[in-house]
């Protein structure tokens, strides 16, 4: 038997309501950019053999290493492969990503490529349909949950220059 908790820094009540659709146990951490402080508070909620799933761009080597020292199992959802990984499992569903792109511990297992795409069942079950594209008037840009380098704005500025794009 297992239980699930969701840890998140202080956020909007609507986000908490969404999380409650999956689990009632929510750990609200103080809002901070100091991830040493964040780790200290978060660690106080953990016990040996807990499985911690990290999804974000601030859970770098030292954060992972500290969780491993607490004897937790660590799973990282990582599409940057920009630092050494101490996690037990790395999930990256990007196409053409390879294990050789990562610096990781010998025990680390890799779940790479489209077979590991993180989509809800509703999306996986939807039937593919043929679409033809005429004019593009509306564009939606999504760089994921975080856009640390404001790439969205750069794309938006380029799209403004395209004749026919209205929104």
Backbone as JSON Lines, residues from 0, in Angstrom:
{"i":0,"aa":"X","n":[0.85,-1.17,0.0],"ca":[0.0,0.0,0.0],"c":[0.9,1.25,0.0]}
{"i":1,"aa":"X","n":[0.45,2.26,-0.64],"ca":[1.21,3.5,-0.69],"c":[0.27,4.68,-0.51]}
{"i":2,"aa":"X","n":[0.84,5.8,-0.19],"ca":[0.08,7.05,-0.13],"c":[0.84,8.06,-0.98]}
{"i":3,"aa":"X","n":[0.14,9.09,-1.37],"ca":[0.75,10.1,-2.24],"c":[0.51,11.48,-1.65]}
{"i":4,"aa":"X","n":[1.56,12.27,-1.67],"ca":[1.47,13.67,-1.24],"c":[2.05,14.52,-2.37]}
{"i":5,"aa":"X","n":[1.59,15.73,-2.47],"ca":[2.06,16.67,-3.48],"c":[2.67,17.85,-2.75]}
{"i":6,"aa":"X","n":[3.95,18.1,-2.99],"ca":[4.63,19.23,-2.36],"c":[4.78,20.35,-3.38]}
{"i":7,"aa":"X","n":[4.44,21.55,-2.97],"ca":[4.49,22.69,-3.88],"c":[4.71,23.95,-3.05]}
{"i":8,"aa":"X","n":[5.42,24.89,-3.65],"ca":[5.55,26.18,-2.97],"c":[4.21,26.89,-3.01]}
{"i":9,"aa":"X","n":[4.02,27.82,-2.07],"ca":[2.76,28.56,-1.97],"c":[2.26,28.93,-3.35]}
{"i":10,"aa":"X","n":[0.99,28.7,-3.57],"ca":[0.41,28.92,-4.89],"c":[-1.05,29.33,-4.75]}
{"i":11,"aa":"X","n":[-1.67,29.56,-5.86],"ca":[-3.06,29.96,-5.93],"c":[-3.99,28.83,-5.47]}
{"i":12,"aa":"X","n":[-5.1,29.2,-4.85],"ca":[-6.07,28.21,-4.34],"c":[-6.61,27.32,-5.46]}
{"i":13,"aa":"X","n":[-6.71,27.85,-6.67],"ca":[-7.23,27.04,-7.78],"c":[-6.27,25.88,-8.13]}
{"i":14,"aa":"X","n":[-4.97,26.1,-7.94],"ca":[-3.99,25.04,-8.18],"c":[-4.15,23.96,-7.12]}
{"i":15,"aa":"X","n":[-4.32,24.36,-5.89],"ca":[-4.52,23.4,-4.79],"c":[-5.79,22.59,-5.04]}
{"i":16,"aa":"X","n":[-6.83,23.24,-5.5],"ca":[-8.09,22.55,-5.81],"c":[-7.85,21.48,-6.89]}
{"i":17,"aa":"X","n":[-7.08,21.8,-7.87],"ca":[-6.74,20.85,-8.93],"c":[-5.95,19.66,-8.37]}
{"i":18,"aa":"X","n":[-4.99,19.94,-7.51],"ca":[-4.19,18.87,-6.88],"c":[-5.09,17.96,-6.05]}
{"i":19,"aa":"X","n":[-6.07,18.54,-5.38],"ca":[-6.98,17.75,-4.54],"c":[-7.81,16.76,-5.35]}
{"i":20,"aa":"X","n":[-7.87,16.93,-6.65],"ca":[-8.56,15.94,-7.49],"c":[-7.78,14.63,-7.54]}
{"i":21,"aa":"X","n":[-6.47,14.7,-7.22],"ca":[-5.62,13.52,-7.25],"c":[-5.25,13.04,-5.85]}
{"i":22,"aa":"X","n":[-4.97,13.96,-4.95],"ca":[-4.59,13.6,-3.58],"c":[-5.03,14.7,-2.62]}
{"i":23,"aa":"X","n":[-5.38,14.28,-1.42],"ca":[-5.77,15.27,-0.4],"c":[-4.57,15.78,0.38]}
{"i":24,"aa":"X","n":[-3.47,15.03,0.33],"ca":[-2.29,15.43,1.1],"c":[-1.42,16.38,0.28]}
{"i":25,"aa":"X","n":[-1.42,17.63,0.67],"ca":[-0.64,18.66,-0.01],"c":[0.29,19.31,1.01]}
{"i":26,"aa":"X","n":[1.55,19.34,0.66],"ca":[2.56,19.99,1.5],"c":[2.84,21.35,0.89]}
{"i":27,"aa":"X","n":[2.43,22.4,1.59],"ca":[2.65,23.76,1.09],"c":[3.97,24.27,1.66]}
{"i":28,"aa":"X","n":[4.92,24.51,0.79],"ca":[6.23,25.02,1.18],"c":[6.24,26.54,1.0]}
{"i":29,"aa":"X","n":[7.02,27.25,1.81],"ca":[7.12,28.7,1.63],"c":[7.66,29.04,0.25]}
{"i":30,"aa":"X","n":[7.16,30.1,-0.31],"ca":[7.63,30.55,-1.62],"c":[9.04,31.12,-1.47]}
{"i":31,"aa":"X","n":[9.98,30.56,-2.22],"ca":[11.37,31.01,-2.14],"c":[12.12,30.61,-3.39]}
{"i":32,"aa":"X","n":[13.18,31.33,-3.66],"ca":[14.1,30.94,-4.73],"c":[15.37,30.32,-4.12]}
{"i":33,"aa":"X","n":[15.4,30.24,-2.79],"ca":[16.51,29.64,-2.07],"c":[16.2,28.15,-1.91]}
{"i":34,"aa":"X","n":[16.72,27.33,-2.82],"ca":[16.36,25.92,-2.81],"c":[17.11,25.12,-1.73]}
{"i":35,"aa":"X","n":[18.09,25.72,-1.08],"ca":[18.71,25.1,0.09],"c":[17.71,25.14,1.23]}
{"i":36,"aa":"X","n":[17.07,26.28,1.4],"ca":[16.03,26.44,2.42],"c":[14.83,25.56,2.08]}
{"i":37,"aa":"X","n":[14.43,25.55,0.83],"ca":[13.31,24.74,0.37],"c":[13.57,23.26,0.69]}
{"i":38,"aa":"X","n":[14.77,22.8,0.4],"ca":[15.15,21.41,0.63],"c":[15.08,21.06,2.11]}
{"i":39,"aa":"X","n":[15.55,21.97,2.95],"ca":[15.54,21.72,4.39],"c":[14.11,21.51,4.9]}
{"i":40,"aa":"X","n":[13.21,22.36,4.47],"ca":[11.81,22.25,4.9],"c":[11.17,21.01,4.3]}
{"i":41,"aa":"X","n":[11.37,20.8,3.01],"ca":[10.78,19.64,2.33],"c":[11.29,18.34,2.95]}
{"i":42,"aa":"X","n":[12.58,18.26,3.23],"ca":[13.17,17.05,3.81],"c":[12.54,16.66,5.14]}
{"i":43,"aa":"X","n":[12.08,17.65,5.87],"ca":[11.48,17.36,7.17],"c":[10.18,16.55,7.03]}
{"i":44,"aa":"X","n":[9.61,16.52,5.85],"ca":[8.38,15.76,5.58],"c":[8.67,14.35,5.08]}
{"i":45,"aa":"X","n":[9.94,14.05,4.81],"ca":[10.3,12.78,4.17],"c":[10.8,11.75,5.17]}
{"i":46,"aa":"X","n":[10.61,10.5,4.78],"ca":[11.19,9.41,5.56],"c":[11.91,8.46,4.6]}
{"i":47,"aa":"X","n":[12.75,7.64,5.16],"ca":[13.54,6.69,4.38],"c":[12.62,5.85,3.49]}
{"i":48,"aa":"X","n":[13.07,5.63,2.27],"ca":[12.36,4.83,1.25],"c":[11.2,5.56,0.59]}
{"i":49,"aa":"X","n":[10.94,6.81,0.94],"ca":[9.95,7.57,0.18],"c":[10.43,7.71,-1.26]}
{"i":50,"aa":"X","n":[9.5,7.75,-2.18],"ca":[9.82,8.0,-3.58],"c":[9.46,9.45,-3.86]}
{"i":51,"aa":"X","n":[10.45,10.22,-4.28],"ca":[10.26,11.63,-4.55],"c":[10.38,11.86,-6.05]}
{"i":52,"aa":"X","n":[9.35,12.44,-6.65],"ca":[9.37,12.76,-8.07],"c":[9.59,14.26,-8.19]}
{"i":53,"aa":"X","n":[10.68,14.64,-8.86],"ca":[11.03,16.05,-9.03],"c":[10.71,16.49,-10.44]}
{"i":54,"aa":"X","n":[9.98,17.58,-10.56],"ca":[9.67,18.14,-11.87],"c":[9.86,19.64,-11.79]}
{"i":55,"aa":"X","n":[10.96,20.12,-12.3],"ca":[11.26,21.54,-12.26],"c":[12.72,21.77,-12.59]}
{"i":56,"aa":"X","n":[13.06,23.0,-12.84],"ca":[14.41,23.32,-13.3],"c":[15.35,23.74,-12.17]}
{"i":57,"aa":"X","n":[14.92,23.62,-10.93],"ca":[15.77,24.02,-9.81],"c":[16.23,22.86,-8.94]}
{"i":58,"aa":"X","n":[15.92,21.64,-9.35],"ca":[16.29,20.47,-8.56],"c":[17.6,19.9,-9.09]}
{"i":59,"aa":"X","n":[18.64,20.67,-8.88],"ca":[19.95,20.35,-9.45],"c":[20.66,19.29,-8.61]}
{"i":60,"aa":"X","n":[21.91,19.03,-8.95],"ca":[22.68,17.94,-8.35],"c":[22.61,17.91,-6.83]}
{"i":61,"aa":"X","n":[22.89,19.03,-6.17],"ca":[22.95,19.03,-4.71],"c":[21.6,18.7,-4.08]}
{"i":62,"aa":"X","n":[20.53,19.16,-4.69],"ca":[19.17,18.87,-4.19],"c":[18.92,17.37,-4.26]}
{"i":63,"aa":"X","n":[19.23,16.78,-5.43],"ca":[19.03,15.34,-5.61],"c":[19.91,14.54,-4.64]}
{"i":64,"aa":"X","n":[21.16,14.95,-4.52],"ca":[22.11,14.24,-3.66],"c":[21.63,14.25,-2.21]}
{"i":65,"aa":"X","n":[21.11,15.36,-1.75],"ca":[20.6,15.45,-0.38],"c":[19.42,14.51,-0.17]}
{"i":66,"aa":"X","n":[18.56,14.38,-1.15],"ca":[17.44,13.44,-1.04],"c":[17.93,12.0,-1.0]}
{"i":67,"aa":"X","n":[18.95,11.7,-1.79],"ca":[19.54,10.35,-1.78],"c":[20.19,10.07,-0.43]}
{"i":68,"aa":"X","n":[20.84,11.07,0.16],"ca":[21.46,10.89,1.48],"c":[20.41,10.64,2.55]}
{"i":69,"aa":"X","n":[19.19,11.1,2.31],"ca":[18.07,10.85,3.23],"c":[17.48,9.45,2.96]}
{"i":70,"aa":"X","n":[18.07,8.73,2.02],"ca":[17.69,7.37,1.63],"c":[16.33,7.31,0.93]}
{"i":71,"aa":"X","n":[15.99,8.38,0.22],"ca":[14.79,8.39,-0.6],"c":[15.14,7.87,-1.99]}
{"i":72,"aa":"X","n":[14.15,7.35,-2.67],"ca":[14.27,7.04,-4.09],"c":[13.9,8.32,-4.82]}
{"i":73,"aa":"X","n":[14.67,8.67,-5.85],"ca":[14.45,9.93,-6.54],"c":[14.21,9.68,-8.03]}
{"i":74,"aa":"X","n":[13.13,10.26,-8.53],"ca":[12.79,10.23,-9.95],"c":[12.79,11.66,-10.43]}
{"i":75,"aa":"X","n":[13.54,11.93,-11.52],"ca":[13.6,13.29,-12.07],"c":[12.97,13.31,-13.45]}
{"i":76,"aa":"X","n":[12.08,14.25,-13.64],"ca":[11.58,14.54,-14.98],"c":[12.48,15.66,-15.47]}
{"i":77,"aa":"X","n":[13.33,15.34,-16.44],"ca":[14.4,16.27,-16.82],"c":[14.56,16.33,-18.33]}
{"i":78,"aa":"X","n":[14.43,17.52,-18.87],"ca":[14.65,17.68,-20.31],"c":[15.84,18.59,-20.6]}
{"i":79,"aa":"X","n":[16.62,18.92,-19.59],"ca":[17.76,19.81,-19.8],"c":[19.09,19.06,-19.91]}
{"i":80,"aa":"X","n":[19.22,17.97,-19.16],"ca":[20.48,17.23,-19.02],"c":[21.67,18.18,-18.89]}
{"i":81,"aa":"X","n":[21.52,19.15,-17.96],"ca":[22.51,20.22,-17.81],"c":[23.41,20.07,-16.6]}
{"i":82,"aa":"X","n":[23.13,19.11,-15.71],"ca":[23.95,18.9,-14.53],"c":[23.98,17.42,-14.2]}
{"i":83,"aa":"X","n":[24.88,17.05,-13.3],"ca":[25.0,15.64,-12.91],"c":[23.74,15.21,-12.17]}
{"i":84,"aa":"X","n":[23.26,14.02,-12.5],"ca":[22.04,13.49,-11.9],"c":[22.38,12.43,-10.85]}
{"i":85,"aa":"X","n":[21.81,12.59,-9.67],"ca":[21.94,11.59,-8.6],"c":[20.67,10.74,-8.5]}
{"i":86,"aa":"X","n":[19.68,11.05,-9.3],"ca":[18.4,10.36,-9.19],"c":[18.49,8.9,-9.6]}
{"i":87,"aa":"X","n":[17.52,8.13,-9.14],"ca":[17.45,6.71,-9.47],"c":[16.88,6.5,-10.87]}
{"i":88,"aa":"X","n":[15.96,7.38,-11.26],"ca":[15.31,7.29,-12.56],"c":[15.23,8.67,-13.17]}
{"i":89,"aa":"X","n":[15.51,8.75,-14.46],"ca":[15.34,10.0,-15.21],"c":[14.31,9.73,-16.3]}
{"i":90,"aa":"X","n":[13.31,10.6,-16.36],"ca":[12.29,10.52,-17.42],"c":[12.46,11.74,-18.31]}
{"i":91,"aa":"X","n":[12.66,11.49,-19.6],"ca":[12.71,12.55,-20.6],"c":[12.03,12.01,-21.83]}
{"i":92,"aa":"X","n":[10.84,12.51,-22.13],"ca":[10.06,11.97,-23.25],"c":[10.35,12.67,-24.58]}
{"i":93,"aa":"X","n":[11.39,13.46,-24.62],"ca":[11.75,14.11,-25.89],"c":[12.24,13.07,-26.89]}
{"i":94,"aa":"X","n":[11.91,13.29,-28.13],"ca":[12.35,12.4,-29.19],"c":[13.86,12.6,-29.41]}
{"i":95,"aa":"X","n":[14.56,11.53,-29.69],"ca":[15.99,11.54,-30.05],"c":[16.93,11.85,-28.88]}
{"i":96,"aa":"X","n":[16.44,11.87,-27.66],"ca":[17.32,12.07,-26.52],"c":[18.03,10.74,-26.22]}
{"i":97,"aa":"X","n":[19.3,10.85,-25.81],"ca":[20.1,9.65,-25.57],"c":[20.73,9.69,-24.18]}
{"i":98,"aa":"X","n":[20.96,8.5,-23.63],"ca":[21.59,8.36,-22.32],"c":[22.94,9.07,-22.3]}
{"i":99,"aa":"X","n":[23.66,9.04,-23.41],"ca":[24.99,9.65,-23.48],"c":[24.96,11.17,-23.28]}
{"i":100,"aa":"X","n":[23.79,11.78,-23.36],"ca":[23.66,13.22,-23.16],"c":[23.72,13.59,-21.67]}
{"i":101,"aa":"X","n":[23.6,12.58,-20.82],"ca":[23.51,12.8,-19.38],"c":[24.79,12.45,-18.66]}
{"i":102,"aa":"X","n":[25.03,13.15,-17.56],"ca":[26.02,12.78,-16.57],"c":[25.2,12.29,-15.38]}
{"i":103,"aa":"X","n":[25.38,11.01,-15.02],"ca":[24.55,10.43,-13.97],"c":[25.31,9.35,-13.23]}
{"i":104,"aa":"X","n":[24.74,8.95,-12.1],"ca":[25.3,7.87,-11.3],"c":[25.15,6.54,-12.05]}
{"i":105,"aa":"X","n":[25.97,5.57,-11.7],"ca":[25.93,4.26,-12.38],"c":[24.59,3.57,-12.2]}
{"i":106,"aa":"X","n":[23.94,3.78,-11.05],"ca":[22.68,3.09,-10.77],"c":[21.48,3.72,-11.48]}
{"i":107,"aa":"X","n":[21.64,4.9,-12.04],"ca":[20.52,5.63,-12.63],"c":[19.93,4.87,-13.82]}
{"i":108,"aa":"X","n":[18.61,4.75,-13.81],"ca":[17.89,4.14,-14.93],"c":[17.29,5.26,-15.77]}
{"i":109,"aa":"X","n":[17.24,5.04,-17.08],"ca":[16.76,6.06,-18.0],"c":[15.49,5.61,-18.69]}
{"i":110,"aa":"X","n":[14.5,6.48,-18.69],"ca":[13.25,6.28,-19.42],"c":[13.19,7.42,-20.43]}
{"i":111,"aa":"X","n":[13.72,7.16,-21.62],"ca":[13.91,8.21,-22.61],"c":[13.09,7.95,-23.87]}
{"i":112,"aa":"X","n":[12.6,9.03,-24.45],"ca":[11.92,8.96,-25.73],"c":[10.4,8.97,-25.61]}
{"i":113,"aa":"X","n":[9.78,8.88,-26.76],"ca":[8.33,9.03,-26.85],"c":[7.54,7.94,-26.14]}
{"i":114,"aa":"X","n":[8.16,6.79,-25.89],"ca":[7.47,5.73,-25.14],"c":[7.18,6.16,-23.71]}
{"i":115,"aa":"X","n":[7.83,7.19,-23.24],"ca":[7.67,7.65,-21.85],"c":[6.97,9.0,-21.76]}
{"i":116,"aa":"X","n":[6.24,9.35,-22.8],"ca":[5.56,10.64,-22.82],"c":[4.54,10.72,-21.68]}
{"i":117,"aa":"X","n":[4.51,11.84,-21.01],"ca":[3.65,12.03,-19.85],"c":[2.37,12.74,-20.26]}
{"i":118,"aa":"X","n":[1.4,11.94,-20.66],"ca":[0.11,12.47,-21.08],"c":[-1.01,11.75,-20.33]}
{"i":119,"aa":"X","n":[-2.06,12.48,-20.02],"ca":[-3.22,11.85,-19.41],"c":[-3.87,10.89,-20.4]}
{"i":120,"aa":"X","n":[-4.6,9.91,-19.87],"ca":[-5.26,8.89,-20.69],"c":[-6.15,9.5,-21.76]}
{"i":121,"aa":"X","n":[-6.82,10.61,-21.42],"ca":[-7.73,11.25,-22.38],"c":[-6.99,11.63,-23.66]}
{"i":122,"aa":"X","n":[-5.76,12.09,-23.54],"ca":[-4.98,12.47,-24.71],"c":[-4.49,11.24,-25.47]}
{"i":123,"aa":"X","n":[-4.1,10.22,-24.73],"ca":[-3.59,9.01,-25.37],"c":[-4.68,8.26,-26.12]}
{"i":124,"aa":"X","n":[-5.92,8.35,-25.63],"ca":[-7.03,7.63,-26.25],"c":[-7.68,8.39,-27.4]}
{"i":125,"aa":"X","n":[-7.42,9.65,-27.49],"ca":[-8.08,10.45,-28.54],"c":[-7.67,9.96,-29.91]}
{"i":126,"aa":"X","n":[-8.62,9.95,-30.81],"ca":[-8.35,9.47,-32.16],"c":[-7.69,10.56,-32.98]}
{"i":127,"aa":"X","n":[-6.71,10.13,-33.73],"ca":[-6.05,11.08,-34.63],"c":[-7.02,11.41,-35.76]}
{"i":128,"aa":"X","n":[-7.06,12.65,-36.15],"ca":[-7.92,13.03,-37.26],"c":[-7.13,13.89,-38.23]}
{"i":129,"aa":"X","n":[-7.52,13.81,-39.46],"ca":[-6.82,14.61,-40.46],"c":[-7.23,16.06,-40.36]}
{"i":130,"aa":"X","n":[-6.28,16.9,-40.39],"ca":[-6.53,18.33,-40.38],"c":[-5.79,18.96,-41.55]}
{"i":131,"aa":"X","n":[-6.43,19.92,-42.15],"ca":[-5.73,20.71,-43.16],"c":[-5.63,22.11,-42.61]}
{"i":132,"aa":"X","n":[-4.5,22.68,-42.81],"ca":[-4.25,24.02,-42.28],"c":[-4.37,25.02,-43.41]}
{"i":133,"aa":"X","n":[-5.28,25.95,-43.23],"ca":[-5.4,27.05,-44.18],"c":[-4.55,28.19,-43.67]}
{"i":134,"aa":"X","n":[-5.17,29.29,-43.37],"ca":[-4.44,30.41,-42.79],"c":[-4.31,30.24,-41.29]}
{"i":135,"aa":"X","n":[-3.19,30.67,-40.78],"ca":[-2.97,30.64,-39.34],"c":[-3.21,32.05,-38.81]}
{"i":136,"aa":"X","n":[-4.28,32.19,-38.03],"ca":[-4.61,33.5,-37.48],"c":[-4.32,33.57,-35.98]}
{"i":137,"aa":"X","n":[-4.48,32.44,-35.3],"ca":[-4.28,32.38,-33.86],"c":[-3.17,31.39,-33.56]}
{"i":138,"aa":"X","n":[-2.28,31.77,-32.66],"ca":[-1.15,30.92,-32.31],"c":[-1.07,30.82,-30.8]}
{"i":139,"aa":"X","n":[-0.88,29.61,-30.3],"ca":[-0.67,29.38,-28.88],"c":[0.77,28.92,-28.71]}
{"i":140,"aa":"X","n":[1.49,29.56,-27.81],"ca":[2.89,29.2,-27.55],"c":[2.98,28.67,-26.13]}
{"i":141,"aa":"X","n":[3.59,27.51,-25.97],"ca":[3.8,26.97,-24.64],"c":[5.22,26.43,-24.53]}
{"i":142,"aa":"X","n":[5.97,26.96,-23.6],"ca":[7.34,26.5,-23.37],"c":[7.39,25.62,-22.13]}
{"i":143,"aa":"X","n":[6.27,25.03,-21.76],"ca":[6.21,24.2,-20.56],"c":[5.82,25.02,-19.36]}
{"i":144,"aa":"X","n":[6.06,24.46,-18.2],"ca":[5.62,25.11,-16.97],"c":[6.47,26.32,-16.59]}
{"i":145,"aa":"X","n":[7.68,26.38,-17.11],"ca":[8.56,27.5,-16.77],"c":[9.24,27.99,-18.05]}
{"i":146,"aa":"X","n":[9.44,29.27,-18.11],"ca":[10.12,29.87,-19.26],"c":[11.21,30.78,-18.7]}
{"i":147,"aa":"X","n":[12.2,30.15,-18.12],"ca":[13.26,30.84,-17.38],"c":[13.96,31.93,-18.19]}
{"i":148,"aa":"X","n":[14.09,31.72,-19.49],"ca":[14.82,32.68,-20.33],"c":[13.89,33.51,-21.22]}
{"i":149,"aa":"X","n":[12.6,33.49,-20.92],"ca":[11.59,34.29,-21.61],"c":[11.59,34.05,-23.13]}
{"i":150,"aa":"X","n":[11.7,32.8,-23.51],"ca":[11.69,32.43,-24.92],"c":[10.31,32.71,-25.53]}
{"i":151,"aa":"X","n":[9.26,32.61,-24.73],"ca":[7.9,32.88,-25.2],"c":[7.81,34.28,-25.82]}
{"i":152,"aa":"X","n":[8.38,35.27,-25.16],"ca":[8.34,36.63,-25.68],"c":[9.07,36.74,-27.02]}
{"i":153,"aa":"X","n":[10.19,36.05,-27.14],"ca":[10.94,36.07,-28.4],"c":[10.12,35.5,-29.55]}
{"i":154,"aa":"X","n":[9.44,34.36,-29.29],"ca":[8.57,33.78,-30.31],"c":[7.42,34.72,-30.64]}
{"i":155,"aa":"X","n":[6.81,35.31,-29.61],"ca":[5.68,36.21,-29.82],"c":[6.08,37.4,-30.69]}
{"i":156,"aa":"X","n":[7.26,37.97,-30.45],"ca":[7.72,39.11,-31.25],"c":[7.9,38.71,-32.72]}
{"i":157,"aa":"X","n":[8.4,37.5,-32.95],"ca":[8.56,37.01,-34.33],"c":[7.21,36.79,-34.99]}
{"i":158,"aa":"X","n":[6.26,36.22,-34.23],"ca":[4.93,35.95,-34.79],"c":[4.18,37.23,-35.16]}
{"i":159,"aa":"X","n":[4.41,38.3,-34.4],"ca":[3.75,39.58,-34.69],"c":[4.11,40.06,-36.1]}
{"i":160,"aa":"X","n":[5.31,39.71,-36.54],"ca":[5.79,40.16,-37.85],"c":[5.2,39.36,-39.01]}
{"i":161,"aa":"X","n":[4.57,38.23,-38.73],"ca":[4.01,37.38,-39.79],"c":[2.64,37.92,-40.2]}
{"i":162,"aa":"X","n":[2.5,38.2,-41.46],"ca":[1.24,38.72,-42.0],"c":[0.14,37.67,-41.84]}
{"i":163,"aa":"X","n":[-0.96,38.05,-41.27],"ca":[-2.08,37.15,-41.11],"c":[-2.28,36.66,-39.68]}
{"i":164,"aa":"X","n":[-1.24,36.66,-38.89],"ca":[-1.37,36.25,-37.5],"c":[-2.02,37.4,-36.75]}
{"i":165,"aa":"X","n":[-3.2,37.11,-36.18],"ca":[-3.96,38.13,-35.49],"c":[-3.84,38.05,-33.98]}
{"i":166,"aa":"X","n":[-3.73,36.85,-33.49],"ca":[-3.72,36.68,-32.03],"c":[-2.74,35.58,-31.66]}
